[in-house]
Amino acid sequence: MKKILRKWWLYVLIGIVLLIVFFYYQNNSIVISKHTKQSDNLPEVFDGYKIVQLSDLHNKSFGDDQSYLVEKIKKAEPDIIVFTGDVIDSRRYDVKPSIKLMEKIVDIAPVYYVTGNHEWRSQKFNSLEEKLKNTGVHVMRNATEEITLGSEKIRLIGVDDPSHNNGIESDVVTTGDYIESALKDVDDEETFQVLLSHRPELLSLYSKYGIDLVFSGHAHGGQVRIPFIGGLIAPNQGLLPMYTSGEHIANDTTMIVNRGLGNSLFPLRVFNRPEIVVVTLRTDE
């Protein structure tokens, strides 16, 4: 009987160790997801242009001074880096991991950033924004910036998360107003346009504005990913959400949803490793 009990406890111990290893791997081993966006609107000089997207860091650190994460980004050889919100977590506010990351990656490529809901929930965004700008990050708040190569250009559009609207998340109306505000002085509608917006559930709205490519996050990949089905739950989308990862298309608009890097309320990722997205722009198939 004692031998059976000892064996049983040994199996339990092995099971616990394996679970710890599994969850550590799921929450700390970064995966690189590669996509290609082809468009006839894209100038020839931008063929092969690489955009690295990061999202939803939530204070997480990957190695000393973010060394593991930075090395992964560096190997992707981006032309620009975009960050689609929730660089901090409002429940345990700590800017150090985020600022350390930004200090490192601005030396790799220009960095463009938009807010997520956690920046506004923290009620500390003003000081965070100043720190981000001081590191050299382009903080885009309902604004556009043109990226030029030679005489050609593409347009970046960056909008605030709608939770900035006095804490009332009237997503569609608010985000529509933000996009229109960013585009109010734009008179060249043929330019290839890239939108940075935290919320993926607003794809149908984004497609109304002639956007070619959208980068979003927020959904954390559905937190737990069920094989062959997808994400289990996401904020603002509920159970079995539609937009948690990968490419989604509406009309001529392609949206890339980043599964994010860190965690917030729920502390674990399951079959949902932290993600860096790399999109290569192409002029032809």
N, C-alpha and C positions, 0 to 999 in steps of 0.2 A: 504493500500500500504506500509506504514512504517513497519507494522508488518511482511509483506512478505519479505521486504528488510532485516530486523533484523534477521529473520530466515535464509535467504540466507547467510548472513555474518557469522552467527553462524555455519552453515554447512561448509562453506569455512574454518573457523578457526579450526573446529574439523578435517577436512580433512588435513590441514597443520600440525597439531599436530601429527596425526596418521602417516603421511609421515615421519616426523622427527624421531618419535619413530622407525618406520620400518627401515629407513636407518641407524640409530644408531645401532640397533640390527644386521643388516646385516653386518656392518663393524666392530663390536666390540665383538660380541659373537662368541667365538671360538668353532669349531666343531672338534671332534676327529674321524678320519677315520681309521678303523682297517683292515688290510690285513694279509693274511698268504701266505708265500712262501715255497712250498715244493720242495725239491731237493734230488735226490739220491747222489749228490756230497757232501752233507752236513754231516760233522762228527756227530756222535751220541751225543757227548757232547754239541753240539750247538742246539740240539732240544729244542725249547722254548725260544731261544735267541731273545731279543726284540731290535729292532732298531727304534728310534724315529727320524722322519725327519721334519726339519723346512726349510722354504724357503721364499725368497722375503719379508723381513721385511720392507725395504724401510723407515727406521727411526721410524717406528710406535712404540708407547708405549701402553702397556696394563696394566694399573694400576700404582701405585707408584712403581718405581724401577722394572717395569715389573712383579709385584707380581702376577697378574692374569694369565699371560702366564706361569710363572715359576711354579705356583701351578699345572696347567694343565699338564705340562711336568713331574713334580715330581710324580703325581698320576699314570702316565703311566708306571712307574718303568722301564725305559730303561736300557739296558746294555751298549749301546752307543747312542750318538746323532749325527746326520749328518745334515749339513746345506748346501743347494745347491744354494748359491749365492744371490746377491742383498741384502746384509745385510744393505747397505746404499742406499740412492737415490742421484743420481748425480745432480739433479735439485735443491735440497735443502740439501746440504751435512751437516750431523750432526752425529758424531760418538757416542755421548753419549748414546742414547737408545740401540744401538747395543752392545757397550762394557759393559753396565750395565747388559744386558741380558747374555752375555757370562760369566761375572764374577759370576753370580748366577748359571748357568747351568753346569759349569765345576765341581761344587761340587756334582752334581747329577750323572753324568756319563762322560766318556771321550767324547770330542767334536771334530768332524772332519769337516773341512770346505773347500769348493771350491768357486772360484770367479764366479760372474755373470757379465753381460755386464755393469751394473752401477758402479761397482768398477773401471773398466777401463775408462769409460767415465768421471768419476770424476777427473781423473789424480792425485789422491791422495792416490793410493793404497799402496805405499811404507810405508807411515806413518801408514795407517790403518793396514797393515800386521804386523807391529812391535807391535802395540797395541794388536792385536788379540793373537799373540804369547806370549806376556807378561801376558795375562790372563790365559794361559795354553791351548789355542786352537791349535789343530793340523791343520796347514794350508797346504793343499795338492795341490802342483803345479806340475802336470804331474809326479806324483809319486805314489808309492805303499807303503802300510803298512800292515803287517801281524798282525792279532789279534789271540792270542793263548789262549786256555783253556787246561790245562794239556799239553799233547804232540800233540794235534790237532790244526788246524789253519783254518782261512778263510782269504781271501785277499781283502783289500780295495784298489781301484784305484781312484785317484782324478785328474781331469784335469781342466785346466784354461778354462774360456769362450773364444771362438774364437775371440771375439772383441779385445783381447789383441794383435792380429796380426796386429800391426800398425794401428789399427782402421778399418781395412778392414775385414769385416765379411764373409770371404770365409769359411763358416761353415764346410762343409764336409771334405775338404782337410786338413784344419788346425786342426780340432778335431781328425781326423784320425792320423795325425802326433803326436799329443799330447798323444794319447792312446799308440801308438807304442813306443814313448819315455819312457812312464811310465813302459811299459812291457819289455823293451829291455834286462833287466837282469833276467827276469823270465824264469825259465826252468821247472816249475811244472805246467802244464796246467790242471791238474785234480782238483786243489784246487778250492773250491767254491769262486767265484769272485763277488764282489759288486763294481759297478762303480758309482761315484758321478760326475755328469755333468749337468750343468745348463740347456742345451737345450733339450727339449723333441722331437723336430721334426727330430732328427737324430737317431731315433730308428733303422732304417735299417742298419745304420753304426755300432751302438753298437753291434748288433746281429752277426756281422762278427768276433768278437774278443773273442768268447766263454765266454761272460759275462752272469752270471746267473741272476743277479738282478741289475737294474739301478734305481737310484733316480735322479729326475730332477724337475725343477720348471718353471720359466720364463713366462709361459702362463697366470698366474693370474686367472686360472679357466675360461678363456674366458671373464673375467670382469663381463659381464652380462650373466647369465645362463638362457636359455629358457627352461622351463619345457618340458621333454620328447625329447628334441633336444640336448641340451648341450650348450657349450660356444659360445658367439657371435663373438668375435674377439680376436686374439692373435698375438703378435709380431712374425715376421718371418713365420707366418702361414696364416694370412689374415682372411677373413670372414668364419664363421662356421668351425673353425679349428678342426683337428682330435684329437690332443693330448693336452687336457686341464686339465684332472682330471682322477684319478683312475688308473686301471691296463690296460696295453697294452702289447701284446705278439707278438714277431717275432722270429720264429724258437724256440730255447730253452731259449730265453732271455725275462724276464719279466721286464717291465719298470713301475715304479710308478711315476705319475705326481702329485706333490703337488700344490694345488691351491694358496698357499702363505698366508702371514699374512697381508701385507700392500698394499698400492696403490701407483701408480706413477703418470703418466700424467693424467689419468682419476681418479678422487678422490673418486668414489663410487663403491661399490660392490652391485649387485642385484641378489638375490637368489644364493648367492655365498659367504657364510660366511668364515672368516679366518680359516685356517685349520692346524691342527697338524696331521701328518700321523704316525701310529704305525704299524710296520711290524713284525710279529712273524715268525721266521724260524722254519721249521719242516722237520724231516727226512722222514716222511711218510704222507699219505693223512689224 
